[in-house]
Amino acid sequence: MQVALNPNLYGEAQTYAEKQGLNLTIVIEKFLERFISGQDKIASQEQELPDAVLNLLGATGGQLDSDDLNGRKAYYQHVEEKYK
């Protein structure tokens, strides 16, 4: 398999691999594994809200504003009301 890379990037990656005592192929494989698993986590986070956010939804009537995707705005509103 061949992959075309920027020569400068390739050189830096090769140097990094050597300093780590690794083969460049292993470094690239590890990176790709982390990248792919990170994308899976992002996709699952978009589908599931954390328990803390779900609890806050109960406190806010179950509605989130369209610009409040992670529930942070609802959280701060809840805290402001709680400590008034």
Backbone as a chain_set.jsonl record, in Angstrom:
{"seq": "MQVALNPNLYGEAQTYAEKQGLNLTIVIEKFLERFISGQDKIASQEQELPDAVLNLLGATGGQLDSDDLNGRKAYYQHVEEKYK", "coords": {"N": [[0.848, -1.167, 0.0], [0.469, 2.25, -0.725], [0.873, 5.59, 0.334], [0.576, 8.977, -0.249], [2.442, 11.542, 1.138], [3.124, 14.758, 2.567], [6.439, 15.707, 2.192], [7.862, 17.022, 4.276], [6.237, 16.579, 6.506], [6.321, 13.806, 6.587], [9.044, 13.447, 7.189], [9.205, 14.626, 9.762], [7.465, 12.943, 11.148], [8.84, 10.531, 10.91], [11.153, 11.116, 12.379], [9.976, 11.505, 14.913], [8.988, 8.916, 15.39], [11.395, 7.468, 15.494], [12.588, 8.633, 17.768], [10.859, 7.698, 19.67], [11.42, 5.097, 19.576], [10.124, 3.471, 17.789], [8.634, 1.932, 14.887], [7.737, 3.7, 11.97], [5.416, 2.852, 10.697], [3.999, 1.591, 12.76], [3.468, 3.79, 14.404], [1.765, 5.273, 12.74], [-0.356, 3.442, 12.45], [-1.259, 3.29, 15.132], [-2.081, 5.939, 15.478], [-4.185, 6.079, 13.603], [-5.926, 4.16, 14.694], [-6.629, 5.426, 17.123], [-7.788, 7.745, 16.09], [-9.98, 6.743, 14.641], [-11.428, 5.425, 16.697], [-11.936, 7.636, 18.25], [-13.66, 9.068, 16.579], [-15.829, 7.336, 16.599], [-16.571, 7.613, 19.274], [-17.342, 10.299, 19.287], [-19.542, 10.214, 17.561], [-21.263, 8.565, 19.069], [-21.613, 10.179, 21.297], [-23.048, 12.25, 20.227], [-25.468, 11.077, 19.942], [-26.244, 10.277, 22.477], [-27.055, 11.79, 25.551], [-25.236, 12.885, 28.392], [-25.757, 11.636, 31.769], [-25.835, 13.712, 33.658], [-26.692, 15.874, 32.137], [-29.173, 14.95, 31.332], [-30.438, 14.878, 33.83], [-30.525, 17.593, 34.358], [-32.248, 18.395, 32.369], [-34.644, 17.559, 33.374], [-34.883, 19.437, 35.395], [-35.18, 21.718, 33.913], [-37.502, 21.528, 32.572], [-37.33, 19.795, 30.49], [-36.577, 20.771, 28.006], [-34.223, 21.864, 25.642], [-32.48, 24.65, 24.335], [-31.952, 25.311, 20.85], [-29.36, 26.154, 20.388], [-27.963, 25.09, 22.449], [-26.45, 22.598, 22.641], [-24.935, 20.867, 24.289], [-26.051, 21.17, 26.749], [-25.023, 22.991, 28.513], [-25.797, 25.683, 28.764], [-28.368, 25.374, 29.856], [-27.61, 24.233, 32.263], [-26.193, 26.345, 33.553], [-28.257, 28.202, 33.771], [-29.932, 26.813, 35.491], [-28.293, 26.674, 37.799], [-28.044, 29.403, 38.411], [-30.719, 30.036, 39.055], [-31.063, 28.354, 41.255], [-29.338, 29.383, 43.203], [-30.188, 31.98, 43.729]], "CA": [[0.0, 0.0, 0.0], [1.221, 3.489, -0.77], [0.152, 6.802, 0.72], [1.382, 10.158, -0.546], [2.501, 12.478, 2.258], [3.994, 15.911, 2.467], [7.777, 15.252, 2.595], [8.228, 17.578, 5.585], [5.448, 15.855, 7.498], [6.897, 12.462, 6.655], [10.318, 13.54, 7.902], [8.928, 14.871, 11.177], [6.874, 11.721, 11.692], [9.921, 9.546, 10.987], [11.982, 11.529, 13.515], [9.206, 11.211, 16.115], [8.97, 7.457, 15.566], [12.73, 7.044, 15.91], [12.787, 9.068, 19.159], [10.029, 6.842, 20.509], [11.891, 3.729, 19.41], [9.074, 2.754, 17.067], [8.591, 1.937, 13.438], [6.759, 4.688, 11.526], [4.168, 2.147, 10.393], [3.297, 1.389, 14.027], [2.968, 5.102, 14.829], [0.615, 5.611, 11.888], [-1.449, 2.535, 12.816], [-1.786, 3.726, 16.434], [-2.807, 7.184, 15.253], [-5.44, 5.775, 12.919], [-6.799, 3.489, 15.653], [-7.167, 6.455, 18.025], [-8.651, 8.636, 15.312], [-11.236, 6.048, 14.342], [-12.18, 5.228, 17.94], [-12.4, 8.966, 18.649], [-14.818, 9.387, 15.751], [-16.925, 6.524, 17.12], [-17.014, 8.231, 20.522], [-18.055, 11.532, 18.937], [-20.845, 9.828, 17.019], [-22.13, 8.072, 20.142], [-21.933, 11.303, 22.171], [-24.083, 13.034, 19.569], [-26.73, 10.372, 20.085], [-26.582, 10.101, 23.875], [-26.713, 12.874, 26.453], [-24.763, 12.388, 29.678], [-26.756, 11.611, 32.834], [-25.928, 15.035, 34.275], [-27.517, 16.715, 31.263], [-30.543, 14.448, 31.422], [-30.973, 15.345, 35.102], [-30.825, 19.015, 34.207], [-33.429, 18.53, 31.529], [-35.774, 17.462, 34.297], [-34.957, 20.695, 36.119], [-35.505, 22.811, 33.0], [-38.737, 21.229, 31.858], [-37.088, 18.854, 29.41], [-36.313, 21.429, 26.729], [-32.946, 22.543, 25.426], [-32.474, 25.554, 23.201], [-31.243, 24.73, 19.703], [-27.943, 26.51, 20.461], [-27.442, 24.535, 23.699], [-26.347, 21.182, 22.316], [-24.376, 20.057, 25.365], [-26.793, 21.42, 27.976], [-24.283, 23.903, 29.389], [-26.631, 26.859, 29.0], [-29.406, 24.94, 30.785], [-26.961, 24.034, 33.55], [-25.931, 27.64, 34.176], [-29.543, 28.786, 34.147], [-30.382, 26.079, 36.669], [-27.477, 27.099, 38.952], [-28.429, 30.772, 38.73], [-32.008, 29.996, 39.744], [-30.905, 27.656, 42.525], [-28.608, 30.187, 44.183], [-30.674, 33.372, 43.799]], "C": [[0.901, 1.24, 0.0], [0.311, 4.645, -0.396], [1.076, 7.975, 0.438], [1.281, 11.135, 0.63], [3.384, 13.658, 1.903], [5.373, 15.467, 2.965], [8.215, 15.778, 3.957], [7.505, 16.85, 6.712], [6.004, 14.446, 7.684], [8.198, 12.473, 7.46], [10.129, 13.747, 9.393], [8.353, 13.627, 11.846], [7.941, 10.639, 11.86], [10.815, 9.849, 12.18], [11.282, 11.206, 14.832], [9.237, 9.712, 16.407], [10.319, 6.96, 16.066], [12.998, 7.417, 17.362], [11.995, 8.195, 20.127], [10.469, 5.378, 20.438], [10.888, 2.851, 18.687], [9.3, 2.818, 15.566], [7.508, 2.942, 13.034], [5.409, 4.042, 11.213], [3.344, 1.948, 11.659], [2.703, 2.704, 14.521], [1.72, 5.474, 14.039], [-0.578, 4.726, 12.227], [-2.089, 2.955, 14.13], [-2.599, 5.005, 16.281], [-4.166, 6.909, 14.632], [-6.425, 5.062, 13.846], [-7.437, 4.498, 16.6], [-8.136, 7.379, 17.295], [-10.003, 7.991, 15.063], [-12.049, 5.842, 15.606], [-12.696, 6.56, 18.461], [-13.621, 9.387, 17.861], [-16.034, 8.598, 16.208], [-17.48, 7.128, 18.398], [-17.81, 9.497, 20.245], [-19.442, 11.202, 18.426], [-21.775, 9.348, 18.117], [-22.503, 9.197, 21.095], [-23.013, 12.178, 21.549], [-25.45, 12.392, 19.752], [-27.182, 10.281, 21.535], [-26.169, 11.331, 24.671], [-26.232, 12.279, 27.768], [-25.872, 12.465, 30.736], [-26.937, 12.983, 33.477], [-26.809, 15.962, 33.447], [-28.968, 16.257, 31.314], [-31.202, 14.875, 32.727], [-31.355, 16.817, 35.02], [-32.052, 19.233, 33.341], [-34.685, 18.406, 32.369], [-35.97, 18.767, 35.038], [-35.389, 21.846, 35.215], [-36.778, 22.536, 32.206], [-38.523, 20.341, 30.646], [-36.783, 19.481, 28.068], [-34.926, 22.058, 26.728], [-33.108, 23.48, 24.242], [-31.671, 24.93, 22.071], [-29.752, 25.054, 19.722], [-27.27, 25.954, 21.717], [-27.298, 23.025, 23.573], [-25.819, 20.328, 23.452], [-25.047, 20.32, 26.709], [-26.121, 22.393, 28.921], [-25.11, 25.146, 29.738], [-27.731, 26.524, 30.016], [-28.825, 24.76, 32.184], [-26.751, 25.371, 34.26], [-27.227, 28.342, 34.577], [-30.08, 28.125, 35.417], [-29.621, 26.541, 37.912], [-27.841, 28.518, 39.367], [-29.746, 30.8, 39.504], [-31.869, 29.376, 41.139], [-30.294, 28.543, 43.585], [-29.002, 31.662, 44.19], [-31.068, 33.714, 45.209]], "O": [[1.951, 1.265, 0.642], [-0.865, 4.676, -0.761], [2.238, 7.962, 0.846], [0.188, 11.504, 1.058], [4.269, 13.566, 1.053], [5.472, 14.905, 4.056], [8.868, 15.061, 4.715], [8.099, 16.543, 7.746], [6.137, 13.964, 8.809], [8.418, 11.608, 8.308], [10.812, 13.118, 10.202], [8.713, 13.299, 12.976], [7.935, 9.912, 12.853], [11.196, 8.938, 12.916], [11.907, 10.695, 15.761], [9.484, 9.298, 17.539], [10.378, 6.12, 16.965], [13.566, 6.623, 18.112], [12.412, 7.981, 21.265], [9.945, 4.529, 21.159], [10.804, 1.648, 18.932], [10.055, 3.648, 15.06], [6.47, 3.023, 13.69], [4.365, 4.651, 11.45], [2.125, 2.116, 11.638], [1.57, 2.735, 15.001], [0.733, 5.936, 14.61], [-1.705, 5.217, 12.286], [-3.315, 2.978, 14.246], [-3.67, 5.146, 16.872], [-5.181, 7.443, 15.081], [-7.626, 5.327, 13.793], [-8.64, 4.44, 16.855], [-9.181, 7.745, 17.833], [-11.045, 8.619, 15.252], [-13.26, 6.063, 15.591], [-13.775, 6.618, 19.051], [-14.531, 10.002, 18.416], [-17.149, 9.121, 16.21], [-18.694, 7.162, 18.602], [-18.831, 9.747, 20.887], [-20.416, 11.844, 18.818], [-22.96, 9.683, 18.109], [-23.6, 9.183, 21.653], [-23.808, 12.784, 22.267], [-26.472, 13.077, 19.722], [-28.382, 10.215, 21.801], [-25.07, 11.856, 24.49], [-26.77, 11.266, 28.215], [-26.805, 13.258, 30.612], [-28.057, 13.375, 33.804], [-27.584, 16.744, 33.997], [-29.884, 17.079, 31.338], [-32.389, 15.201, 32.742], [-32.385, 17.232, 35.552], [-32.814, 20.172, 33.571], [-35.682, 19.078, 32.103], [-37.107, 19.169, 35.289], [-35.911, 22.848, 35.703], [-37.083, 23.259, 31.259], [-39.444, 20.153, 29.851], [-36.737, 18.768, 27.065], [-34.517, 22.702, 27.695], [-33.785, 23.155, 23.266], [-30.795, 24.101, 22.32], [-28.956, 24.316, 19.141], [-26.13, 26.309, 22.015], [-27.939, 22.266, 24.3], [-26.213, 19.168, 23.576], [-24.641, 19.741, 27.716], [-26.607, 22.601, 30.033], [-25.111, 25.596, 30.884], [-27.992, 27.306, 30.931], [-29.473, 25.095, 33.176], [-27.093, 25.512, 35.434], [-27.28, 29.004, 35.614], [-30.614, 28.795, 36.301], [-30.225, 26.774, 38.958], [-27.935, 28.804, 40.56], [-29.868, 31.514, 40.5], [-32.499, 29.838, 42.091], [-30.683, 28.472, 44.75], [-28.215, 32.506, 44.619], [-31.5, 34.835, 45.475]]}, "num_chains": 1, "name": "protein.A"}
